[in-house]
Amino acid sequence: MVEAEVEDKRITLKEAAKLINDGAHLFWGGFGFQRPPMALAHELVRQKKRNLTIYTCGSEMDIDILSGAYVVSRFELAFYAIEGIGLAPNIQRRIREGAVQIEDYTNLAMALRFLGGALGVPFMPLKSMLGTDLLAKTRFRSKKAEVITCPFTGEKVVLVPSVRPDFSIVHVSRVDMEGNAQIDGIKGEDVEGARAGKKVIVLAEEIVDTELIRSQPDQTAIPNIYVDYVVESPWGAYPMMVYNYYDYDMEHVRMYYQQCKTEEGWQKYCEEYITSVEDHTEFLKKIGMERLMKLKAKKPFPY
Amino acid sequence: MKNNYVKLGEFTTLELMAVCGARAIKNGEVVFVGTGLPMIAAMLAKRTHAPKAKIVYEAGFIDSNAKDIALSIADSRLGYRASAAIGLIETLGLMLQGGHVDVGFVGAAQIDEYGNINTTYIGSFENPTVRLPGSGGGNDIISSAKRIIVIMTHEKRKMVKKLDYLTSPGFLDGPGAREKAGLLGGGPSLVVTNLCQMDFDPQTKRIRLATVHPGVTVQDVKENSGFDFIIPEHVPTTELPTYDELNILRAIDPHGIYIPRPDQTK
């Protein structure tokens, strides 16, 4: 028997960020405090990317950082805040300045837009948004959604445009070097989102031997067929959480929130934790091993 | 034990609100909840009169039995003894829009007299003074759950004649409007505030005073409302929490993350 050679799709975090040109459109994975691609957000800030458009359901500190650093100018999303604490401070400021614009959808609408993109159909139907300003008011799209009468039943249905972004970015639990990705815990909209992009970059807490993946193939959320690049990114969602890996660091998140209430405070945070460090490893060193170890999931609990 | 009510001064308004919310959940119901007070109220319902209620969180945790307080709707804590951890297409699409959700339990920044809700902008759409978190799954839940419980603080600027932005559909502009718009769910059924409980008149679909909390008068509710509401001839006082309810509630949130006890200041 001839052993198939395992394809190696690994690149570094820096190389991944370099692939993303100014003006690119991204699906941005993770949901709420769970598995945001924080390490890549930092690297996009360090590489001074500009004018990106992000499609996501609900994200928090990660997209607040991308807004604060003028990396992203447009969002199509359903939700942003720093849950349990307050409104995302940098986005508020950038909206007032006119530097960031948001097209509002619902979580189901966004998830279906990704599913539509992944399925290769131009739109998806749903029964949300009806009768509300989500339908009546449009920010920057030429067409945001359309109500039609179902040709089969006569009932009213909303159509939302599918999304096929330039890149899909997801941060997962584990992946092998050919791109088979497994996600522990909730998947949010990442299963559909990862299949919507023209190019797919998977960041992962750990890169494992393909034998592990192939011993538990039912756990694979994103098969390698969809995946173009793999990035090893341990603690890549810190200070947010990864199911079965680590808890969030609320002390750090609260400090971020308090400090970013002013532009000066944000600039200070950005310099201290993002632009003055070489990479994510340096950032983690700054946080300190002792602090990180306290956040490690205490099995059998996933946090 | 059923009427073992606590005395005035032994509980806070937030605790009473959580108890009101919990009591509105029936045993065996599928409840779709947000974080904060709705989550605490649903956990309380499960540990008191509704052990067979199933709590679903939109990020993908299904039939959650969390033992610790979560800060995010996607918090790993919600995975504790859940029956499944899937994703949004599952929860908001197949489960909710598919017709399996009995109750949606949400918060609101603004509400009008038909129970329409704003969670997106304060000020104008063109030049908002505050950009709130947005719909998230709120619009989906309020569009498609069989009924909706809203929990919020009662202030003139929040109970308004006209919303700054209509994020989620109550009864829109009155009877028949939800059906005409093509909405699947039954719309709002109960609004729990720090002053009172309100429901909706079945004929006009307008908001109606149901009970006032102990020590609150109808006049207090009027003075803190920017909209007109129906006042029935008889408005009972809200049923007090029982010692059982209060003790269980305090055990759910021992550090007072969402509901500080009288002796806890945030």
Interface residues (C-beta under 8 A of the other chain):
Chain A: F31 G32 F33 Q34 C57 G58 E60 L77 A78 F79 Y80 A81 E83 G84 I85 L87 I91 Q92 I95 I102 D104 Y105 T106 N107 L108 A109 A111 L112 L115 L126 K127 S128 M129 L130 G131 T132 D133 L134 A136 K137 V147 E155 K156 V157 G185 I186 K187 G188 E189 D190 V191 E192 M241 Y243 N244 D247 Y248 M250 A297 F301 P302 Y303
Chain B: T35 G36 E58 A59 G60 F61 L71 S72 I73 A74 D75 S76 R77 G79 Y80 A85 I86 G87 L88 I89 L92 G93 L96 Q97 N116 T120 F125 P128 V130 R131 L132 P133 G134 S135 G136 G137 G138 N139 D140 S143 S144 Y165 L166 T167 S168 P169 L172 A177 R178 A181 G182 L183 L184 I257
